[in-house]
Structure formats: structure tokens, C-alpha cells
Amino acid sequence: MIYFVEDDSSIRELVVYTLNNTGFEAQGMDNAKTLYEKILIKKPELILLDIMLPGENGLEILRKIRSSSETAGIPVIMVTAKGTEYDKIIGLDSGADDYIAKPFGIMELVSRVKAVLRRVQKKDYSDEYEYKGVCINNSNHTVTADLEPVLLTLKEFELLYDLMSNKGIVLTRDLLLERVWGYDYPGETRTVDVHIRTLRQKLGKYGEIIRTVRGVGYIIGGNK
């Protein structure tokens, strides 16, 4: 199930209609209250979320979703008329998994939805990695620091997994974009930096295990 929160009825109906006719099950709503009620009834596989909404805006909704252990793992794609780099960074900082600006091609949106869902579905590992008190378990999608749970978004989890599973190897920003986002974001390596920053913040004192290799990318482990 995909939920689309959009107050413009024409856009909402078109997107929901297209998703329902391209192999998905989708429902539309125009405000936060209805979304929260729907989530209590059935947790969605993905949420498409507009920023400019009446009452509680999309960023406020996103932060609330990410702050709850029940909904933190739901992938969210921001859909908004705002297309500046600043607005993208605000959305990504708040935990968005992807971002598409209006006006958008309807099949581009479908492609983004498919890409995000593929990444969610393929994360079915049984392995576990540990480094200096930080442990990531892919079978149950958990992260702990000194046995204390760390709540991460899907992208933050995937970034940490790639870095932990390639301990001692420098991963370039371009490689992380391709592996975690699933397709190219030409020239937008800033996306990786934003997520690494929030990942470090959530890991607290353990955030220092993620080292920056200037001009190249990031690494966990290895010799300084």
C-alpha cells in the first residue's frame, strides 16, 4: 500500500490512478490527520508526501513519522513544488528517502517509487557487523551503540550498512549514491554528505567511526 498526501485533488487523483494501474495499491488523502488514521489501520510500504499542506505541513509530518519506532522505517518520497537545493537539503535532513519536484513526469514518479521499494525489498540479509561498540543487524533491521538502540531512516541504515560491511575500504560519494539510492543523481553528492551528517549525529559519540577521506568519500575502520 502506498499513501499519497496531497491537497491538490487533480494531482492526487492522477497519481493514485496511475499507481493503481501500474501494479501498486494506492490511496490518497489531503491532510496529516487522515494519514495518521490510515497508518493506524494499515502501515504503508511507502508514503508520497507533499510539503505545502494545510495545517501540519509535509516536513512536520515527516519528522513525526521518523520520530516514532512504529513508523521510522517507512520510506518517504517528498513531492513538492519547491525545487531549490535548500529545500532538498531540508527534506533530506528531516529523513526523506527521495525528493521529486513539481512539475514532474508521472512515469518518472512511478520509476522513483519502484526504485525505493526495490531497495527496501532487497534488504533481506542475515549477517551482522560490529565495530567499536556499534552493531548493525540486517535480518531485523536494527542498529545499536553500546547495546542501546539507534533509530535510523532507511537511507541512514543503508549507508551505515555499506560502510560497516566494507570496513577498511574507502567508499566514494558517487559509489554510495549508486548503491544506496539505486540510480544516478548527477552532481548531487551533497545528498550523501547530508545523510552522513545526520547519521553521525544519531550515533552520538560513535559518529566518529565514520571518517571523511577528503575529496574522495567515507570509510569505517582502516588506518588513520
N, C-alpha and C positions, 0 to 999 in steps of 0.2 A: 504494500500500500504506500502510495506517495501522497503527501498533503501539500497543497499549494495555497499559500496565504497571500492574497492579492485583492485590493479593494476595487480595482477596475474590473467590472464584470465581464467586459468584452475580452480582455486579455485572459482573465481567469478561465472563462468558458472555453476559449480556443485551446489553451494549454491542456486543460483537463481532458477535453475531447480528443486532442492529438495523442496524449499519453494513453488514454483508454483504447485507442485504435492502433497503437504500436506495441502491444503486448504487455502493457502495465495496467495496474489498477490504481486509479487516482480519484481524489476528492478535493474540491476547492472550498475555501472559506475566506471571509473578508476581515477577520479580526482575531486578536490574540485569545479572547475568551473562548471562542468556538474551537480554536486549535487545541487549547488545553483540555477542553471537554472531550474532543476526539481522541487525544492521546491517552486519556484515562480509559477509554473504551477499547482502543486498539493502537498499539505503538506502531508508527510507520517505519518503513525501510529507509525513507529519505524525506526531507522537508525542503520544498522550494519556498523561499521567504523573501517577500518584498521589504524594502526598508521603510518607504514612506507609507505608513498605515495610520488610520485614525486611532486615537487613544495611544495604546502601547505600540511603539514603533518596532521595526524589524530587529534593530540592534539590541533593544531591551529584551525582546523575545528570545533572541539568540543567546544572550548572556544567561537568561533564566534557564534555558534548555541545558546549557553547558554546566551550570552550577548544581544540577541535580544528578545523582548517581543513576537514577532511573532512565534519564534521557540523554546523558552526556555523550553516549556513543552513537547517537543518531546522526548520520551525515546530513549537512545542511548546505544548500546552494543558495547564495544570495542573488536575488533577481531585482534589479533596481535601475532607475533612470540615471542615477549618479554613476559616472564612469571615470572620475578622476583617480589618479594614483592614491591620493589621500584617502578617499572613500574606500578604495580597495583595501588599503592597509588597516583602516579602522575595522572593516568587516573581518579580515583575516586575524587581526589581533584579538577579536572577540570570539574566535573559534570557528569561523566559516570554513568549509572544506573546499568550496569553489565559489566563483563570482562571475556572473554574466550580466552585462549592462544592456538596458533597453536603448534603442530598438534592437531586438535580436531575431535571428532566423529561427523559426520554430524547430527545424530539424537539427540546428546546432544545439539547441537546448536539450533535445532528446539525446543527442550524442554525449553531452556532458553528463546527463543523468545516467546513461549506460556506463560511462567510464567510471563514475563514482561507485556505482553499485558493483561493478566488476572488482574494484579494489577491495570493497567490503567482503564480497563473497570468497575471494581467493585467500583471504587471511584466515586460513584454517590449519595452522601449524600445531605440532605437539611439542616443539622444542622450547627451551628456556635458556636465557642468557643472564649472567650476573657479572657485575663489575663494580668493585669498591662500594658495596652496600646497596647498589641499585639492581633490581631484578625485574626482568620483563618476561612474561609468560604468554605465548601466543595462543595456546589452546583455550585459555579462559579470558584472554584479552585484559590482563592486569599488569600493573606496574607498582612496585613497592620500593621505598627507600628506607633502609633500616627496618624492614617489615611493616612500615606504615604505608597505606595505600596512597597512590598519587593519581589524581583524576586527570586524564588527558583526553583531548579531542582525537578523532580518528587520524588526522594528519600528524599530530604530535606523536601519537603512538607509532605510526608507520615510520616516521623519521627516526625515532629512538630505536626502533627495531632494526632498521637498516644500519645504523651506526653501531649498535651493540653486536649484531651478527657479523659485522665486518671489522671487528676490533683490531686496531693497529693499522688500518688502511684508510688513507685519506679519500673521502668521497667528495667529488666536485659538486658545486651547486647545480650544474647542468644535469649531472647524473641523478642527483636527488630529485630534481624536477621530473625527469623522465620516469623514474622508478616509483615515486610516491604519488605524483599527480597523474601518471598514466599516459600523458601526451605532452607535446612541447608547449612551453609558454615562452616564445622567443623574446629574449631581452628582459624577462621578468624574474631574474634570480633573486630580486628583493623579496619575493614571496617566501623563499627558503629562509632568508635571514630573519624575517618576521616570525616565522614559526619556531625557529631555533631559539630566538629570544624568549618567547613565551614558554617554550619547553624548559629552558634553563631556569626561568622564574619559578615554575611549578616544582622543579626538582629541588629548589632551595639551595642549601649548601652543596648539594651534589651536582648542581648545574655545571660546576667547574670541570666535571669529567668530559664534557663536550668542549673540545678545543678548536679554535679557529686557526686554520692554516692560511695565512694572509695571501689573498689573490688566487686561492685555489678552492678551498671548501672547508670541510669539518672532519674531525676524527675523534674517536674514543679509544684510549689506550695508546700504546706505542711510546717511543722515547721522545721527551720534550727537546 
